[in-house]
Amino acid sequence: MLFSSTFLFSAPFVFGYIEDFSRKVTVPDTSSKVQKKAIKMDKKITALELSEKMGNGINLGNTLEAYRGWSGTTKRKPEYYEQLWGQPVTSPEIMKAYKAAGFDSVRIPVAWTNMMNYEKKDYVINPAYLDRVETVVNYALDAGLYVIINDHWDGQWWGLFGSENKEYRNMAIDMYKSIWTQVAVRFKNYDERLIFEGANEELGNRLNDDTALTKGKKGVLSEFEKYDAVNKINQCFVDLIRSTGGNNKYRFLLIPGYDTDITATTVSDFKMPQDSVKNRLFVSVHYYTPSTYCIINEDVSWGKNKTSWGTKSDYKLMDNYFAKMKTFVDAGYGVIIGEYGVARQKNGQQKDGMEAWLSNVIANCDKYNYVPMLWDCNTFFRKTEPLGFSDPKIAEIYSK
């Protein structure tokens, strides 16, 4: 049985770089063999109400989104890819440990092309990979966690959207619709505890990135066209998911902001998509500010490693950033801080003020009803025995 679907964008780009929005995709029926009947869904709860239930969240980082590489094999077992970036195979105990530590939600990043030969225009996800993701999702749901799944970096195939080559642009459209059709059909019977996120940080400047196929040639979209592309891809995402039926007609959807950057997302060029149902959309941004404190652990060409945080100006900077997102809440959209965190020093030691930085992120999210999702790759929270936070002071922040 095949599942066929057609999706439209509202209009072509002014300069015509991405124009064929009516392309049809036909993919296998990926319906779940685990959840064959629809779970009763709460159709009345709003995104702002769900935000309160989702509480503090954490990322299952560097796990299901660990990538095979541009020339890597697609024929291994799913657990092989899950461990490529040094993480353990996910277990039910990990999800239970998240819940016990004070988390109420988990974001599960996924690289769907690990078991897809997209380089040869084959956009069918190996069923074993869908099975594995569904298994991990159910580990989380069974542990009492709300769950977000996305398409996360994924070898940066997204750069095909910005190519000057029409064939590559059409490949991007076909692959995007194929991935999300297969994922949506697989999970259409799950209830509101499962949220789909349309991308990670790719919708923005990265639409011009080099890819496995463009081989060193970056995309050509202008700033205006990148915003236009982001808005149209996000609209396609909403229309596509709704069209797959089942509980997807009402599923909460997480819309990636432009580069998931707060400043770039809170300008008028970024538009939230139209939806056929009310109050079921979230917007996602990430917070790693200042980057010299949060991201780097030694001096680099673009910045000097900042080893401490906590001055009045530090607090003011963070507070001002978080206040910007309130306009989305005021408009009825949920806000999810999909990633935040602080890199350790090169020697493995925590940076001064890390607990204060984390605590103030959470305080701002409590103030504005945002959902914070800690980015973690076994750095804060051990996914191996003994499961849990390695630092009792950080553990205390999340147990409150």
N, C-alpha and C positions, 0 to 999 in steps of 0.2 A: 504494500500500500504506500502511495506517495502523498506527501502533503504539499500542495501548491499554494503559493501566495503571491500577490502583487501589491506593491506599496508605492506611493507617490509622494514626492516633495511638492511644495507649493509652486515653486518657480525655478527656472535655471539660474545659474550665476550670471551676473551682468556680462562678464567676459567669457562665459561659456566653457570654463574649465571642467565643470562637472554638470553635465546636462541631461543624462539619460536616467531619469528617476523612475521611469515606469517599467524598468526591467523586471521580468518574472524570474522567480527562482523556484526550483522543484527539488525537494529533498526527501529522504526516507521518513516514514512515520517513526518518530522517536518516543512515542508515548511510554510512560513508565509502566514497568511490570511489577513494581513494588507498590505504588499508590495508584491503583486502578480506578478508584472512585474518588470523586471530589470531596475534600474535607470541607465542612461547613465554614464559610468565610464570613467574618464580620464586615458587612458592607456599609455600616454607619460610622464606624470609627474614623476620625480624620488623621491626617499626617501629624498635626500638632499633638493630638492625643496619643498617637502611637509613639511619638518622640519620648514622651514621659515614660512609657513602658520599656523602651529600648535601653534607657539608662546609660551606663558606661559600656563601651564596646572595646573589642580588641581585634587585631588582624591576625589571621593565620598566615603570617608573612613568609615569603620565600619557599612556599610549599607547593600548592597546586599550580601556581603561576611560574614556578621554576621552568626555564625554557630549554628546549633541546638544541638550540642553535640553528643557524640558517641551513646548515647541511646535515643536521642530525637525523637519525633514524626516527621513523614514526611507528615502528613495529614492536616496541618493547611493551612490557606490562605497565599499566598506569602508575604503579608504585615506583617504578624506576625514575620517571620524570619527577615525581613528588620529592625525591631525595637528591636531585641534581645539585641543589644549592646548599647542601649540608644539613638539611632538616630531617627529622625522623618521619616515618610513616605515621600519618594521623590515626589516632585511636579514640575510642569513646571516652577513655579516661582523661584525655587532654581536654575535651569539651566539658566534662564534669568538673575538672579542676578549674577551668575558666569560671564556671558558674559559682563554685565554692569560694573563689577569690573575690567575688563581688561584681563580676561582669554579667550583663543581661543580654548582650548581643555579640555576634562575631561576624566579621567581614572575611569572606573566603575568596581571595583573588584567584583567578583561573586563567591559564593559557590554553585555549581550546585547540590551537593549531599544533600542539604537541603530537597529536595523533590524527593529523589531517594533512594531506598532500596538496596544500593550496598552491605551492609553486607550480604544480601541474594542472591548475584550475580544477582540482577536486576538492570541493568544499564540504564533504561529508565527514562529520566527526565520528571516529571509531566508537561504536556503541560501548566498548569496554571503558572508554574514558568518561562518557556520560554516566555509566554505571558507578564508576568510582566517585565522581563528584556527588552524585545523588546519595551514595553511602555516607560520605562525609557530612553532607547537609543533614541527613537523618541523625547522625551522631549528635550534631549540635541541637537539632530540634528536640530530640529525646532528652537532652540535658537541660531543657527549659530555656534555650537561647533563641533570640531572634537572629535571622541569618540574612546576610547580603552576599550575593554572588555577582561577578562581573566578567568582562573580558579585559584582562589586565596586561598591558604592554604587548605580550604575545609576539615577541620578535619584531615589534614595531611595524607590522604589516600596514598599519594605519597611514604610513607615509605614501601609500599608493593613491590616496585621495588627492594629494597635491601634485601628482605627476603631470607633466605636460603631455604625456602619452595617454591618449584616450582609452586604449586597451587596458592600461593599468588602472585608470579611474573606474572603468566598468568592473574590473576585477574587485576593486574595493567595495563597490556597491553590492555586487553579487555575494561576496564573502560576508559582509556585514549582515545582510538579510538572511543568508543561509545559517550563520552561527546562531543568531538570535531566534530564528524560527525553530531550529532544532532544540535549543535550550528551553524556549517557551513551551513547546509542545511536551517536552519531557516533564516539566514541573507544573503543568497547567492545573493539576488537581490539588496542589498544595495551597494552604491558606495564607492569611495576611502575615504570618510570621516569617515568610520568605519574601525578600525584596530583590528585584533585579536592578542592577546598576549598569548603565549603557556602555561605560568605558572606565578607564582609570584617569590618567593625566594626559591622554593622547589628543583630546579634542581642543585644539588650539595651535600653537606653534609647531607641535610635533606632526601635524598633518603634512608638513613639508619635509619630514625626515627621509633620509636614505633608507632603503629596504633591501631585502635579499634579492629582489628582482631589479631594482633601479640601479644597483651596483655603483654607488658613488655619486649618483646624480640626484640632487635634492629637488624638492617640489618647488612650484612657481607661484603659489597662491599669495596674493597681496594680503595686507592686514585686514582690509575690508572683506576680502573673499574668505579668509580663514574664519572670521566671525560668522559670515553668512553660511559657511559650510557647517560650523558647529551647530548653529541654530537648526539647520535643515536635517542634519544627522540625528539630533535629539528629537526632532519632530517625527522622523521616520521610526525611531525607536519606540516612541509612545504608540504610534499608529499600528506598527507591526505587532507589538505585544497584545494590544487590545484585540486585534483581528484574529488571534489564535484561539480565542474562546475560552470556555471553562472559567476557572477562577481568575484567569489573566484579564478578563474584562474589568476586574476591580482591583487587580494587584497593585500594591504600592510600588512606584517606580522611582529610582534615584537618578536624577539628571546631572551629569558631570558639568561643573562650571568650566569656563574657559581656562584651560591649563590647570583647572582646579585651584586657581589663584584668586584670593579674595578680591584684590583690587581689579583684576581683569574681568571678574564675574559680576562686579557691582557697578558696571557702566551700562549705558543704555544700549550699546551694540549687542550685548548678550540678552537673549530673549528666552524665557521659559516656554516650552511647547504648549500648544493647546491640547486639551484632553477631553474625552467623551464622558468622563465622570469627574465629580468635584472632590477636591481635597485629598487626592491620592498621590500627589507628587512631592518628592523631596529634591533638594539641590545639594550637590556635594562640592566641598572645597577642602583643601589640605592646609595644614599650618606647620611650617618649619621656619619660623622667624624668631630671631635673625638666623639666616642660613649659616653664617660663620660660627654660630653656637650650636645649632641643631644638626647640621649635616656634616661639616668637616671636622676632623680630629687632628689635623696638622696643617701648617701653612701651605696654601696652594696659590696658583697664579692669580686667582680671582678674589682672594680674601685671606686675611690673617685669622687664624684659629682663635675664637673667643672662648675663653676657658671658664668664665663665670657669668652669672645672670642674677639680677635681683635689685638693681637700682630703681629709683623712682621713674626714671625715663624708660627703663626696661618694661616696667609694669604698664606705664602709660601707652607705650607702643603696642603691646599686646591687647590691652583693653580697647584701644581705638580700632584695631583690626576687627575684633570680634563684634564690636558695635555696628560695623558696616553691614553685617549680614542680617541685622534685625529687619531690614526692609522686606526680606523674603518671608519672615515669620509674620510680619504685619499683613502680608498679602495672602496668608494662609498656607504657605509652603513650609514643609519641614526642612530643617537644616542639619546635615550630617557632616561633621568634621571627619572625613573618611580616613585621614592619616594625620598623626602628629607624634612627635617624639624628639629625643635628643641623643645624638651619637656620643658614645663614650670616648675618652681620650685614647690616643694610639696605644698606650700601655694597658688599656682595659679599665682604667679607673673612671669613676663617674666625674662629670664636670661639676664644679661648685654651683649650687643653686638649682640643680636639676629637680629636686623635690618641689621647690617653690615654683619653678616653671610649669611642671606638670599640674600642680595644685591650682595654679591660676588659670590654666586652660579649662580645667574642670569647673572652677568657680564661674568663669564666663559662660560656659555651656549651661550650667544650672540657672544662671541669671536670665538667659535668653531662650531657654528650652531647646538648645541644640543637642545633638547626640555626638559625643566624642568617641573616636575609634583609635585606640593606641596602636601605632605601628610597632610590631614586635616580630623578631626573627630569632627567638631564643636569647635575646639580649636582656630583656627585663624579666620575662616569664619563661621558666624552663619547661620545655616540652618532653624532657626526658626525666627519669626518676632521679631525685624526688621532684615531682611536678610542683610548680608554683613559683612565686617570685623569689629571686635570689637575694633581694635586699628587703629586709623587714620594714624599713622606712617607706619604701615605695609600696609595699604590700598594704601598709596602713592607709595610704591615700585611697586605695580602691576598696578597702573593706568597710569604709565609713557609710 
